Amino acid sequence: MSNESGAVSYPKSGENIGRGIKLMHNAQAYSFSFDKVFEHSASQEHVFIEISQLVQSALDGYKVCIFAYGQTGSGKTYTMMGNPELDDQKGMIPRSLEQIFQASQALNSQGWKYKIQASMLEIYNETLRDLLAMNRMAAQDGTSSKCSIKHDDSGNIQVSNLMVVDVTSISQFSLLLRQAARRRSVGRTHMNEESRRSHCVYTLRIFGVNEGTAQQVHGVLNLIDLAGSQCLNKSRATGERLKETEAINTSLSSLNAVILSIARKEKHVPFRNSMLTSLLEPCLGGDSKTLMILNLSPEVSSTGESLCSLRVAARVNSCEIGIPRRETQLGSKDGGAEQDGGAAEETSWTPGTFSQSRRRHGSRCSSSSCLVWVMRPAGLLLSLVYLDETIGLTLDCVSPQRAELDLVHT
């Protein structure tokens, strides 16, 4: 089945039905095969079903990270936020939050009590901004207490001076989401009427205790909407927009360098080259379950960037970021606590029918995955490609003929 522009099509016969995608670029066809492909009839709900058990893992005591990446205008914010006011258009973030609250309430009958805390920040021009700060103007111009990334002796990352809010209901969190959305940096560019000019990070910290067994769990759910990569000659950016574009591209280039270092199993991974990669270090460099949603535009004018995205995704298929581990303690009647060994639980990752595909095709031990979502310009789903154990990136202005895609060329 092909899309309206003819740039993207899917095999109608053979072993790659439901797993393949073909991209036309400069009159040449490029074929890729992944684990699963959803055609245009799929919806936001279908996509969320695939990731719902990953979200559930945060309640079980795992670190979970889900983030959207792609060129500007490819549908990242639609994927992550959608339209929260319409049930069928809710994105991954509102659906994830609803599931967390509903599941935590259902577990009350089993003796579990949960405390949920939320924070929301953006990275704008390599500066951290608290989107929940009481003084909006002070947060934007930097006159309030500045947020900064701190590393403790154990290697954990904390953001100083970041407002953390205790959340007790879905309606309260929805209000915080609307507040953060209003405060996020947005601007008009030649490529996008309403372009997000920052990376946005929504974090839920989940603390659970079972009153019957005294078991404790601590999970984290990071939901990230990255700013879009842009070719400078296409964006026609000048002034402040040019500065924003350069900062976005530089941080995404740093992310690519981190991904490639991990894929090559290099001893040094340059996490601290940017604010973005510093924040993502716990997700990419340790025991987290991490999912990237790669958004592709089906327009003919975007095939160069789309081809780079698919090639990088296929190339880093061997990227392994470690075995996910639960953060849990086994309590005792006298109030003491015993640290759990944190063994990996393969059964906690069973997103829809993909678990069957994973067993059928075989998989390495890895906790990173990638969804590739090809979007119509109007924001309607065209297709979804699931890449097992893959992290894919859309690189900016890189020739698709290049074998090495280490840097973003501007």
N, C-alpha and C positions, 0 to 999 in steps of 0.2 A: 504494500500500500504506500503510495507516495503522497507528499504534501502538495499544497497548491503551487508553490514556487518551483517544484521539481528538484530542489536541491537535496532533499532527503527522501530516501525510499527504504522499504523493508522487503526481505526475500519472501516470495510466495510459495516456494517449494524448497525441498532439501532439508538438511539437518539443522540449518540455522533459522528455521521458522521460529519466531518468538524470541530469537537470541541475536539476530543480526541487524545491522544498519549500514546503509550505503550513502555516501555523501558525494555529490558532484561538485567539482571545483575546477574551473578553467577547462571545461569540457572533458575532464578526466574523472573516472569513478574511483572512489576509495572505499573499500569494504572493511568493516570491523565486526567482530563477533564477541559478544559478552554473555553474561549468564541469563539475562532476561530482558525482554523488550515489551513494553506496553504500548499499544496503538492509541489513536486519538480518542477512543471511547472511554479511556481511563479518566478518573476524576481525582480531585484532591483527596477524597475519602479513600480511593484505591491506593494512592501513594502512601497515605498515612497507615493503612493496614500493613503495608510492607515494613514500616519502621516502628510500629506500635510496641512490639516486644522489646525493642532497643530502648524506647522511652521507659518502659516498665522496669528495665534494669536499674534505673536510677533509684527507684523505690527499694530495690533489693540490696542497695549499698554499693553500686558501681559508679565510677565516673563516666559520664556519657557526653559526647559532643556531636552535634549535628549542625553542619553549616552549608550554606549555599554559595556557590561561586560561579562566575560567568561574566561575559562582556556586558557592558552597560546596555540596558534595555532588553536583556534576554529573559527576564521573568523571575529573578531571584526573590525580590520582595513579594511578588505575587505568590511564589511557592512558600515562602516562610510565613508571611502574614496573611496574604489573601485579603478577603473582605470579612472581618470578624463578625459583621452584623448579619451576614447571610450564611446559613448553615452549610450549603453546598459549596461555598467559596472560601470557607475558613482554611487558612494555611496551616503549615506544620506547627507553628508556635502555639496558636490558640487551641488546636486539637491536642497537642502534647500536654498543655496545662490542664485542660479538661480531664484528660485521662489520669494524670497524676492525682488530682483532687478526688475524682470518682473512685479510683482504685484505693487510695489511702482511706477513704471513708468505708469502703467495703471491707477492708482489713480490720476495722474496729471490732468486728465480731470475733476475730481470731486473737484478740488481745493487743493489737498493735495501735500505738498512738504516735502520730507524726507531728513534727513541727517543721513548717516550710518557710524559708526566707528567700526574698527576691532582691536582686540588684540588676541595674541596667546601665550600660555605659556605651559610649561611642569613642572610636579613635578617629580624630579629625586632625589632619596635618601633623601626625605623629604626636598628638596631644590627647590624653585621656580626659573625657568629659563625663561627668555624672549626670545621667538623664533624669534622675529622681531628686536632684538637689533642690532644696527649697527655694533658693535664690537663682532663678533661671539665668538672668543676665550675668551674674557673678560667675556662674558655672561656664558660660560661653566665653567671657572675656578673660577668664583665668584669674580673677581677683579673689575668688573664694579659695579655701584650702585646696591645694592641687592634689589630684589623684596621682599616684605613682605606683610602680610595680616593685614589690619587695620579695626577696628570696630568703627563706629562713634556713636554718642549719640543716634541715632535712630535705632541702630542695623544693619544698612546697612554695607556691606562689600566692601572694596576697596583694590586693590593691588597697593602698592606704587611702583614708579619707573618703571612702566610697560608702554611700548611704545603703544600708541593708534594711529591708522592711519585712517584718513578720506578716505573712499572708495567711488568712484564715478562710478565704472563699474565692470561688472563680470570679465573682463579680468584682471583688476588690482587685484581683490581679488584672482583670480586663480594664479597669480604670487606670491602673499603673501603665499598662500597655499603651493606652490612648495618650496618656501624658508623655510618655517617652517618644511616641511617634510624632507628636507635635513639636518636640524639642530637637529632634534629629536634624542634622544639617542636610538640606535639600537645595538643589539648584537646577536651573535649566541649562541644557547643553544642546549642541546641534544634533546629537544622536538620541537624546532622550528629553522629553518635555519636563519630566520630574525625576531628575537623577539624584540618587542618594550619594552624598559626597563624603561618607564616612563608613567605617565598619561598625556594626552595631552588635553588641553582645548582651544577651538576656541570660541570666543565671538563676537557677533554683538550687538552693542548698536544702537537702532533705535529711532530717534527723528522725529516726524511728526507734522506739523501744517497745518491746513486748512485755506487758505487765505480768504475764504468767511465767515466762522463762527468763526474764531480765536480759534477753538478747538485745543488743543495740546495733543499728546500722546507720551509716552516714553516706549518702549518695549525692552526686552533683550532676545537674543537667544543664549543659551549655547549649544555647540555641543562637546561632550566629548568622546574620545577614551581611555578607561582605559587600563592599562597594564594587562596582563593575570596572573591569579593566577597559582601557580606552586607547586607541591609536590617536596620537596628538594631531595628525594630519586630518583625521576624520572628525574629531571633536571640535576642531577650530577654536580651542580654548585660548583665552587671553586673560591677563590680569590675575585676579583671585582664582578664577576657574582653572587657569593653567597651573597655578601653584597646587591646587587641590588634586588635579589630575596627575601631576608628577609625584605627589606624595602617595596617592593610591597605587600607581604603577610600581613605585619603588617598594612599597610594603608587600605587594603581590609577588614581585620578583624575589624578595626575601623568603616568602612562603615557598616559592618554587625551589629555591636553593635548599631549603630545609627538607622538602619532600625528596629531592634527588639524593641528598646526603644519606637520608634514611634508606632509600631504595638501594643505594650502593654499599650500605652497611659501613659507612665511614665512621671512624672513631669520634671525630668532632662534627657535631651538627650545629650550625650557626643560628641557634634559636634567638640569641640576643641582638641580632642585627636590626630588629624593628620591634615596635610596640606590639604589632599583631602576632609575630612569631613568639615573642616572649609570653604573651597571654595564652597562646596555643600549646606551649611546651608541655603542660601536663596531659594534653589531649593527644599529641603526636609523639611524645618522647617517652611514654611510660606505660601505665597499666590501664589506660582508658579504652572504652569502646567508642570508636570515632567513625562518623559517616559524613561523607561529602556529597552534596547534591550539586551536580554540575549542570547548569542551565545553558542550553545552546539555542541560538536563533536559527530558524529555517530559511531566512532570507538569503538570496543569492549574494548580496553584498557582504554577508557575514561568513561566507564559507571558508575563507582563509583562517579566521580565528577559530571557527568550529573544527576545522581539520587539525589545527594545532592541539586543540583540546582533546580530541579523540586519540591522536597519536601519543600525547603525553600520558593519557589515561591507560592506554594499552601498554606503553613502555614501562610504567612503574607498577605493573601488575604484581611484581614480586615484592613490593614494599610491605614490610612487616614492622609493626610498631610495638610489639610485645604482647604479652598475655594479660587480658583484663582480670583484675582481682577485686574482690569485694572488700569494703572497709567495714568490718563488723567486730563487735566485742561480745564475748559470752559472759554475761553477768552471773553473780552468785547471790545467795540469800543474804550474806553478810554485807552486801554492798560493794564487794570487790569486783574486778573485771579481769577477764582473761582474753588476750588478743587472739583473734582467729588467724589461722595461717593464710587465709585469703586465696585458696585454690581457685583456679579458673572453673567456670561453670558453662560448658558449651550449650547446655539445654536452655539457658536463658536467652539465647539468640535464635529465635525461630520465626522470622518475619514472613508470615503467609506461606505460600507454596515454595518460597525460595529455599527453605530448609531441605526440601526434597531435591531440588536442583543441586544444592551444595554437596549432598551425599552422592548424587549420581555422577557428578563431574570430578569429585575429589577436591580437597582444598588443603592448603597449608594452614598452619596455626598462625592466625593473624587476627587482629582486632580492628583493622581499618577496612572500610567498604566505601563504595561510591555509587550514587544514583545519578544518571545523566538524564535530564529532562529537556526535550526539545519543545520549545514553546512557540505558538503562533504569536505574531506581534500584538494581537488583542489580548493576550494573556490566557488563551485557551490551550489545554493540553493537547499536544500532537502525539508525542510518544515518550516513553520512559525506558531507559536502558539501565539495567542493574549490573554493576561490575563487582564481582566478588573479590574482596581483598585488594581493591584498587583505589587509589586516590588520583583523580584527574584534575587538570588545571587548564583554564583558558589563558593562553599567553598573549600578550599584547604586541602586535606588529612584528611577529616572528614569521619569517618565510616558512611555509609548510614543507618546502623541500629540504630544510635543514635537518640533519640527524640529531644535532645537539641543540637542546632547548633550554639552556641554563639561564639565560637572561632575558628580561623584557626589554625590547628595543623601542626607544621613543625617538 
